[in-house]
Amino acid sequence: MRILVVDDDAINRFLLINMLEQQGYLDTFEAEDGLVAVELAQRLKPDLVLLDVVMPKMDGHQVATILKKLTGDIYLPIIFITAVDDEESLARCLEAGGDDFVSKPVNKVILTAKIRVHARTRLLSKKAAEQNKQLYFYQNSTEREHKIVEHIFANALSVDKSFTQYLDYCLNPASNFNGDLFLASASPTGGMYFLIGDFTGHGLASAIGALPVSQAFQTMSRKGLSLMEMAETINQTLLMLLPDDMFFAAAIVEINNTGKQIDVWNGGMPNLLLQDASGKIMKRLVSRHMSLGILEANEFESDTERYEMKFGDRLVAFSDGIVELENQNKDMLGDDGIENWLSGQPDISVQEIIGKATEYLGSIKRKDDITIVIFTSQPFEPMVHKYMASKIPIKIIIELDAEHIKLADPVVDLVNVMTNQLGLHSIHSDLFTVLSELYNNALEHGVLELDSALKQSEDGFFAYYALREEKLSVLTSARIIISAHYHPDEKTLAIRIIDSGTGFKHKHMLNLDNVEKSYGRGISLVKELSDSVTYGNNGNTVDVVFKI
């Protein structure tokens, strides 16, 4: 411990230093007046000062005031060595910055005890100052990192302002960083996509997965991928990135260029609500899938739900942050609560819903992020990404034998080749849906000779796909040929699929009156999405034409 002894009397200084050395305090220094004391203190930074009151040039009161200012926030104990004991003099010493007194003549035991007490306080003060310094550095570093992340998020996750005339939305985080996510993008078909999602928890940890999701979503939107492909890709991306206890509930919506037809994939999000022009809740698009980032590819389901809206109808989507609001009585708002807010209110805005949520909470602090999106069906100007289609006629033929059929589904690869290489992004989603349906028909009804009527029973779907896997596992001789012929002059893409099966009853499935059945809907969808569908050879051959 470094001690500075300040006294104008040399004998007093000698006695004090000798007394200190006897008690083991060997790191001692002396100053004969106040000016020397201040100079030494600046250079030596003592841990304790023994200070005389009455000195020439600068008295002890002045020295104490200066030394306290020099030490800043770190406690520097100053013990006055004084012969005076009147209350006024002692009070003045305290006001000047003194911390304790020792009367002359100095009692060694008392002085040593007081030094030990103040030494402990000094040590604690130094530790606290060091911790505060580290904390300040950490705080500055964290604030800088947050600003960098906020800047990246603001640019990477911003929503194109051109969508605001069609979408009313609000992201309201519970902390600095939002675990909820809202993305919107134009599709090459002239329509648009949007995604609303909720990562586990809230804050920076939950928001960090937003960047890869945003990048994947924007890239796939520009290519016009189907919702099935989007869901599968994002699921696989998050499966590799996220820890086991973290996942991403999400709803992905595609709106076609009419502004009426919507396709929805809902995995783990609250019900998306369809509201008519009078404010009535017409349909609840419930979650039919697990959240993203949980299931492996072979377990993942990506089928979507389609609905035809009328102009003026509204699609309302929201995160569970609003459903799980609790008021002062611990009553949860729930699905019924938000539906009550919407019912009979066809023009209620997102901000009005947020206002109702704030009123419902009262003085209770919100625990989770809230995101609300409302799309109103209306004619809109096509929001198209421009792509240059190939001017060269190209024909692609894929021939699959039994082993190839067992190994993989060729649809994704074929669609990617045709859209990326030929620049046909405007039909990517429709092409994927049509090819998936036709290839599955060729495999299941042509090659494997499965009957869709099996799906009508209570456990029909399970039995159907169990039989499919059984037959596929023992398949030894089969062939499926897929040919795609692109005609740039005619602006058409002609696709033919031929299978080696015995054929199947396809004619009655082309009748749109069958859409109420649990099977046969796929061919009606193919007919709706393409410009022509023609079956031949007892159903073993199907030709489909798309106009580009």
C-alpha positions in Angstrom: 0.0 0.0 0.0 1.5 3.4 -1.0 1.1 6.1 1.7 1.9 9.8 1.3 2.8 11.7 4.5 2.4 15.5 4.3 3.6 17.7 7.1 5.8 20.8 7.2 7.6 19.5 10.4 10.4 17.1 9.5 10.3 15.4 12.9 6.6 14.7 12.6 7.2 13.2 9.1 10.1 11.0 10.5 8.0 9.7 13.4 5.0 8.9 11.2 7.1 7.1 8.6 9.0 5.1 11.2 5.7 4.2 12.8 4.3 3.0 9.5 7.4 1.0 8.6 7.1 -0.8 12.0 3.6 -1.9 11.0 4.8 -3.2 7.6 4.0 -0.2 5.4 7.3 0.2 3.6 6.0 2.0 0.4 5.9 5.5 2.0 6.7 9.0 0.7 6.9 12.4 2.3 6.1 15.9 1.3 7.1 19.0 3.3 4.3 21.3 2.1 1.1 21.3 0.1 2.5 22.1 -3.3 5.0 19.2 -3.1 2.2 17.0 -1.9 0.0 17.7 -4.9 2.9 17.2 -7.3 3.9 13.9 -5.7 0.3 12.7 -5.6 -0.1 13.3 -9.4 3.1 11.3 -10.1 2.9 8.5 -7.4 -0.9 8.0 -7.1 -0.9 7.1 -3.4 -3.5 4.8 -1.8 -3.8 6.8 1.4 -2.7 10.3 2.5 -1.8 11.4 6.1 -2.2 15.1 6.0 -1.3 17.9 8.4 -3.8 20.8 8.6 -1.6 23.8 9.3 1.1 24.2 6.7 2.7 27.2 4.8 2.0 27.9 1.1 -1.0 25.6 1.0 -2.9 24.3 4.1 -4.3 20.9 4.5 -7.8 21.9 3.6 -6.7 23.1 0.2 -4.6 20.1 -0.4 -7.4 17.7 0.4 -9.8 19.4 -2.0 -7.3 19.2 -4.8 -6.4 15.6 -4.2 -10.0 14.5 -4.1 -10.6 16.1 -7.5 -7.5 14.4 -8.9 -8.6 10.9 -7.9 -12.0 11.2 -9.5 -14.4 8.4 -8.8 -11.8 6.2 -7.0 -11.9 6.6 -3.2 -8.6 8.2 -1.9 -8.7 8.1 2.0 -7.3 11.3 3.5 -6.7 11.1 7.3 -6.0 14.5 8.9 -3.2 14.5 11.6 -4.3 17.4 13.7 -3.8 18.9 17.2 -7.1 20.7 17.2 -10.2 18.9 18.4 -12.9 21.6 18.3 -16.1 20.7 16.3 -15.8 23.6 13.9 -12.2 22.7 12.9 -13.1 19.0 12.4 -16.2 19.9 10.4 -14.1 22.1 8.1 -11.7 19.2 7.5 -14.6 16.9 6.5 -16.0 19.6 4.1 -12.6 19.9 2.5 -12.5 16.2 1.7 -11.1 14.6 4.7 -12.3 11.1 5.6 -10.9 10.6 9.1 -8.8 12.2 11.9 -6.0 11.2 14.2 -5.1 13.5 17.0 -1.5 14.5 17.9 0.4 12.9 19.5 -0.4 10.0 17.2 -1.5 6.7 18.8 0.1 3.9 16.7 -2.7 1.3 17.4 -5.4 3.7 16.4 -3.6 5.0 13.3 -2.9 1.4 12.1 -6.5 0.4 12.7 -7.8 3.3 10.7 -5.4 2.7 7.9 -6.6 -0.9 7.6 -10.2 0.1 7.5 -9.7 2.7 4.8 -7.4 0.4 2.9 -10.2 -2.1 2.5 -12.6 0.7 1.3 -9.9 1.9 -1.1 -9.4 -1.6 -2.5 -13.2 -2.1 -3.0 -13.4 1.3 -4.7 -10.6 0.4 -7.1 -12.3 -2.9 -8.0 -15.6 -1.1 -8.6 -13.8 1.5 -10.8 -12.2 -1.3 -12.8 -15.5 -3.1 -13.2 -17.2 0.1 -14.2 -14.5 0.7 -16.8 -15.0 -2.8 -18.2 -18.8 -2.3 -18.1 -18.5 1.0 -19.9 -16.3 -0.6 -22.5 -18.7 -3.5 -22.9 -21.7 -1.1 -23.1 -20.1 1.0 -25.8 -19.0 -2.1 -27.7 -22.5 -3.6 -27.4 -24.1 -0.4 -28.5 -21.9 -0.2 -31.5 -22.6 -3.8 -32.4 -26.3 -3.2 -32.0 -26.1 -0.1 -34.3 -24.3 -2.2 -36.9 -26.9 -5.0 -36.6 -29.8 -2.5 -36.7 -28.3 -0.9 -39.8 -28.0 -4.3 -41.5 -31.6 -5.3 -40.4 -33.0 -2.0 -41.6 -31.6 -2.5 -45.1 -32.0 -6.3 -45.4 -35.5 -6.6 -43.9 -37.1 -3.4 -45.1 -40.5 -3.8 -46.9 -40.8 -2.1 -50.4 -42.9 1.0 -49.9 -44.8 0.2 -53.2 -46.6 -2.6 -51.3 -48.1 -0.2 -48.7 -51.1 0.6 -51.0 -52.1 -3.1 -50.9 -50.8 -4.1 -47.4 -51.5 -2.5 -44.1 -48.9 -3.8 -41.6 -47.1 -3.1 -38.4 -44.1 -4.8 -36.7 -44.1 -3.9 -33.0 -41.2 -5.5 -31.1 -41.2 -6.1 -27.4 -37.4 -5.2 -27.3 -34.8 -3.5 -29.6 -34.8 -6.5 -31.9 -37.8 -8.1 -33.4 -38.3 -11.9 -33.3 -41.2 -11.4 -35.6 -40.6 -11.1 -39.4 -42.6 -9.6 -42.2 -41.4 -9.8 -45.8 -43.1 -8.9 -49.1 -41.9 -9.2 -52.7 -43.3 -9.0 -56.2 -43.6 -12.2 -58.2 -42.6 -12.6 -61.9 -46.2 -13.4 -62.7 -47.4 -9.9 -61.8 -48.6 -10.8 -58.4 -46.9 -10.8 -55.0 -45.7 -12.9 -52.1 -45.6 -12.1 -48.4 -44.3 -13.9 -45.4 -45.2 -13.3 -41.7 -43.3 -15.3 -39.1 -42.2 -15.6 -35.5 -38.9 -17.0 -34.2 -38.8 -18.6 -30.8 -38.6 -15.9 -28.1 -37.8 -12.2 -28.9 -34.8 -9.9 -29.0 -31.5 -10.2 -30.8 -31.1 -14.0 -30.4 -34.5 -14.7 -32.0 -34.0 -12.0 -34.7 -30.7 -13.4 -36.0 -32.4 -16.0 -38.2 -34.2 -13.3 -40.0 -31.3 -12.6 -42.4 -31.0 -16.0 -44.0 -34.8 -16.3 -44.2 -35.0 -12.8 -45.9 -32.3 -13.7 -48.4 -33.9 -17.0 -49.3 -37.4 -15.5 -49.6 -36.3 -12.6 -51.8 -34.3 -14.9 -54.1 -37.1 -17.4 -54.5 -39.7 -14.6 -55.0 -37.7 -13.2 -57.9 -37.6 -16.7 -59.5 -41.4 -17.2 -59.0 -41.0 -20.3 -56.9 -44.1 -22.1 -55.5 -44.9 -21.8 -51.8 -44.1 -25.5 -51.5 -40.5 -24.9 -52.7 -40.2 -21.8 -50.5 -41.4 -23.6 -47.4 -39.1 -26.6 -48.1 -36.0 -24.4 -48.8 -36.5 -22.2 -45.7 -37.1 -25.2 -43.5 -33.9 -26.9 -44.7 -31.9 -23.6 -44.3 -33.1 -23.1 -40.7 -32.7 -26.8 -39.9 -28.9 -26.4 -40.5 -28.6 -23.0 -38.7 -30.8 -23.0 -35.7 -30.2 -24.8 -32.4 -32.5 -27.6 -31.4 -34.6 -25.4 -29.1 -35.3 -22.7 -31.7 -37.7 -22.7 -34.6 -39.7 -20.4 -36.9 -43.5 -20.4 -37.1 -44.4 -18.9 -40.5 -47.2 -18.3 -42.9 -46.3 -17.7 -46.6 -48.9 -16.2 -48.9 -48.9 -15.9 -52.7 -51.4 -13.5 -54.4 -51.8 -13.9 -58.1 -51.9 -11.1 -60.6 -55.7 -10.7 -60.4 -55.5 -9.7 -56.7 -58.1 -12.3 -55.9 -56.5 -15.8 -55.8 -54.4 -16.6 -52.7 -52.3 -19.6 -51.9 -51.3 -20.1 -48.2 -48.8 -22.3 -46.4 -49.2 -22.0 -42.7 -46.8 -23.7 -40.3 -47.3 -23.0 -36.6 -48.9 -19.5 -37.0 -52.3 -18.4 -35.6 -55.2 -18.7 -37.9 -55.1 -16.4 -41.0 -58.6 -14.8 -41.2 -60.6 -14.1 -44.4 -63.0 -11.3 -43.8 -65.6 -10.2 -46.3 -66.6 -6.6 -47.2 -69.2 -6.5 -44.3 -66.6 -7.5 -41.7 -67.8 -11.2 -41.3 -65.1 -13.8 -40.8 -65.7 -16.2 -43.7 -62.8 -18.6 -43.3 -60.0 -19.5 -40.9 -56.8 -20.7 -42.7 -55.5 -22.8 -39.8 -51.9 -24.1 -39.3 -51.6 -27.5 -41.1 -47.9 -27.9 -40.7 -45.1 -27.9 -38.2 -43.0 -24.7 -37.7 -39.9 -24.3 -39.9 -36.6 -25.6 -38.7 -37.9 -28.7 -36.9 -38.6 -31.5 -39.4 -36.1 -33.3 -41.7 -36.8 -33.1 -45.4 -38.3 -36.6 -45.6 -40.8 -35.7 -42.8 -41.7 -32.2 -44.0 -45.1 -31.5 -45.6 -45.4 -28.5 -48.0 -48.9 -28.7 -49.4 -50.8 -25.4 -49.6 -54.4 -24.1 -49.4 -56.0 -22.0 -52.1 -58.9 -19.5 -51.8 -60.6 -17.3 -54.3 -61.3 -13.8 -52.8 -63.7 -11.1 -54.0 -62.6 -7.5 -54.3 -63.0 -5.9 -50.9 -62.3 -9.1 -49.0 -59.5 -8.9 -46.5 -56.8 -11.4 -45.4 -55.7 -10.7 -41.8 -52.5 -12.4 -40.5 -50.9 -11.8 -37.1 -48.3 -13.3 -34.8 -49.1 -15.0 -31.5 -47.9 -12.0 -29.6 -51.3 -10.5 -29.9 -53.3 -13.7 -29.3 -51.4 -14.3 -26.1 -51.8 -10.8 -24.6 -52.8 -10.9 -20.9 -54.5 -8.1 -19.1 -54.3 -7.2 -15.5 -56.7 -10.0 -14.5 -54.4 -12.6 -16.3 -57.1 -13.1 -19.0 -55.6 -14.0 -22.3 -57.0 -12.3 -25.4 -57.1 -15.5 -27.5 -58.4 -16.2 -31.0 -61.9 -15.2 -30.0 -60.8 -11.9 -28.7 -59.1 -10.7 -31.9 -62.0 -12.0 -34.0 -64.4 -10.0 -31.9 -62.3 -6.9 -32.6 -62.5 -7.7 -36.4 -66.1 -8.8 -36.7 -68.3 -6.2 -38.1 -65.3 -3.9 -38.6 -64.4 -4.2 -42.3 -62.3 -1.0 -42.3 -60.4 -1.5 -39.0 -56.7 -0.6 -39.5 -53.7 -2.3 -38.1 -53.0 0.8 -36.0 -56.5 0.6 -34.5 -55.9 -3.0 -33.6 -52.6 -2.1 -32.0 -54.5 0.6 -30.1 -57.0 -2.0 -28.9 -54.1 -4.2 -27.8 -52.6 -1.4 -25.8 -55.9 -0.6 -24.1 -56.4 -4.3 -23.3 -53.0 -4.5 -21.6 -53.6 -1.5 -19.5 -50.5 -1.0 -17.3 -49.2 -4.5 -18.0 -45.9 -4.6 -19.9 -46.1 -6.6 -23.1 -43.9 -9.7 -23.2 -43.8 -10.6 -26.9 -43.4 -9.1 -30.3 -46.6 -8.2 -32.3 -46.9 -8.2 -36.0 -50.2 -7.7 -38.0 -50.6 -7.7 -41.7 -53.9 -7.0 -43.6 -54.2 -7.5 -47.4 -57.3 -6.1 -49.1 -58.2 -7.8 -52.3 -58.2 -5.2 -55.1 -57.0 -4.7 -58.6 -53.4 -3.7 -58.6 -50.7 -2.7 -61.0 -48.5 -5.7 -61.9 -45.4 -5.7 -59.8 -43.2 -7.6 -62.2 -39.5 -8.4 -62.1 -38.3 -8.1 -65.7 -36.7 -11.2 -67.2 -35.4 -11.8 -70.7 -36.7 -15.1 -72.0 -34.4 -17.2 -74.3 -34.7 -16.7 -78.0 -33.4 -20.1 -78.9 -35.7 -23.1 -79.2 -34.7 -25.8 -76.7 -35.8 -29.3 -76.1 -35.1 -31.2 -72.9 -35.8 -34.9 -72.5 -35.5 -36.9 -69.2 -35.8 -40.7 -69.2 -36.2 -42.3 -65.8 -35.9 -46.1 -65.2 -37.1 -47.9 -62.0 -33.9 -47.1 -60.1 -34.0 -43.4 -61.0 -37.7 -43.3 -60.0 -36.8 -44.7 -56.6 -33.9 -42.3 -56.0 -35.5 -38.9 -56.5 -38.3 -36.7 -57.7 -37.0 -34.9 -60.9 -39.6 -32.1 -60.8 -37.5 -29.6 -58.8 -34.4 -30.0 -61.0 -36.4 -29.9 -64.2 -38.3 -26.7 -63.3 -35.1 -25.0 -62.1 -33.4 -25.8 -65.4 -36.2 -24.6 -67.5 -36.9 -21.4 -65.6 -33.3 -20.4 -64.9 -31.8 -21.3 -68.3 -34.7 -20.2 -70.4 -35.6 -17.2 -68.3 -39.2 -18.5 -67.7 -39.5 -17.2 -64.1 -43.0 -15.9 -64.8 -44.4 -19.4 -64.9 -42.2 -21.1 -62.3 -44.8 -21.5 -59.6 -47.5 -22.8 -62.1 -45.0 -25.0 -63.8 -43.9 -26.6 -60.6 -47.5 -27.3 -59.5 -48.5 -28.8 -62.9 -45.4 -30.9 -63.2 -45.6 -32.2 -59.7 -49.2 -33.3 -60.2 -48.6 -34.9 -63.6 -45.5 -36.7 -62.5 -47.2 -38.1 -59.4 -50.1 -39.2 -61.6 -47.8 -40.9 -64.0 -46.0 -42.7 -61.1 -48.9 -43.5 -58.9 -51.7 -44.3 -61.3 -49.6 -45.3 -64.4 -46.6 -47.1 -63.1 -47.8 -48.3 -59.6 -51.5 -48.7 -60.7 -52.8 -47.1 -57.5 -56.5 -46.2 -57.3 -57.4 -42.8 -55.8 -60.7 -44.1 -54.7 -58.8 -45.7 -51.8 -58.5 -42.2 -50.3 -62.3 -42.1 -49.6 -62.1 -44.3 -46.5 -61.5 -43.0 -43.0 -57.9 -44.0 -43.1 -57.6 -43.8 -46.9 -54.8 -41.4 -47.2 -52.6 -43.3 -44.9 -53.4 -46.6 -46.6 -52.9 -45.1 -50.0 -49.4 -43.8 -49.3 -48.4 -46.9 -47.4 -49.3 -48.9 -50.4 -47.4 -46.4 -52.6 -44.2 -46.9 -50.6 -44.6 -50.7 -50.6 -45.0 -50.9 -54.4 -42.3 -48.4 -55.0 -39.8 -50.4 -52.9 -40.2 -53.5 -55.1 -40.4 -51.7 -58.4 -37.9 -53.3 -60.9 -39.2 -52.4 -64.4 -40.7 -49.0 -65.3 -40.1 -46.0 -67.3 -41.2 -42.4 -67.2 -40.2 -39.9 -70.0 -40.5 -36.2 -69.5 -39.9 -33.9 -72.5 -40.1 -30.1 -72.6 -40.0 -28.2 -75.8 -39.6 -24.4 -75.7 -40.8 -22.5 -78.8 -39.6 -18.8 -78.6 -41.4 -17.8 -81.8 -44.7 -19.2 -80.6 -43.9 -18.2 -77.0 -45.0 -21.6 -75.7 -43.6 -24.3 -73.6 -44.9 -27.8 -74.5 -44.5 -30.6 -72.0 -45.2 -34.3 -72.5 -45.0 -37.0 -69.9 -45.2 -40.7 -70.9 -45.2 -43.6 -68.5 -44.9 -47.4 -69.0 -47.9 -48.3 -67.0 -51.3 -49.7 -68.1 -53.0 -46.4 -68.1 -55.7 -45.0 -65.7 -59.2 -43.5 -65.8 -58.4 -39.9 -66.4 -61.5 -38.6 -68.3 -63.8 -38.3 -65.3 -61.1 -36.5 -63.4 -61.0 -33.7 -65.9 -64.6 -32.9 -65.0 -64.5 -29.9 -62.7 -67.7 -31.2 -61.0 -65.5 -33.6 -59.1 -63.7 -30.9 -57.0 -65.8 -31.8 -54.0 -64.2 -35.2 -53.8 -61.1 -36.0 -51.8 -59.3 -37.0 -55.0 -59.2 -35.8 -58.6 -58.7 -32.1 -57.7 -55.1 -32.1 -59.1 -56.1 -32.5 -62.7 -58.6 -29.7 -62.4 -55.9 -27.6 -61.0 -53.6 -28.5 -63.9 -56.3 -27.5 -66.4 -56.7 -24.2 -64.6 -53.0 -23.3 -64.5 -52.0 -24.4 -68.0 -53.4 -23.3 -71.4 -54.2 -26.9 -72.6 -54.2 -30.4 -71.2 -54.5 -33.5 -73.5 -54.4 -37.1 -72.5 -53.7 -40.0 -74.9 -52.8 -43.7 -75.0 -55.3 -44.7 -72.3 -53.8 -42.1 -70.0 -50.2 -43.0 -70.4 -49.4 -39.8 -72.2 -50.3 -36.3 -71.2 -49.4 -33.1 -73.1 -49.5 -29.7 -71.5 -48.9 -26.3 -73.1 -48.0 -23.0 -71.3 -48.2 -19.7 -73.1 -45.3 -17.5 -72.1 
